[in-house]
Amino acid sequence: MPCTYWGIGGTDPEVYRRAQEEGRLGELPVNDSPAFAPVVQPTLDTGVSTLVTAAMAWLTKGEPSAV
């Protein structure tokens, strides 16, 4: 069965920037970490919008977008 994995960033931009400057990007918690806590907004809106757009594209199967 076909599947898709969606990776949507949820790290606070300032936290990411600091970690990048300090060469510690590998230390940022990712989705399988118990320390993973994405910034709720805009992560939630971005994720929902992305998945709804994908679902509508699949459900309309080439018809003009209803979104």
Secondary structure, 3 states (H helix, E strand, C coil): CCCCCCCCCCCCHHHHHHHHHCCCHHHCCCCCCCCCCCCHHHHHHHHHHHHHHHHHHHHHCCCCCCC
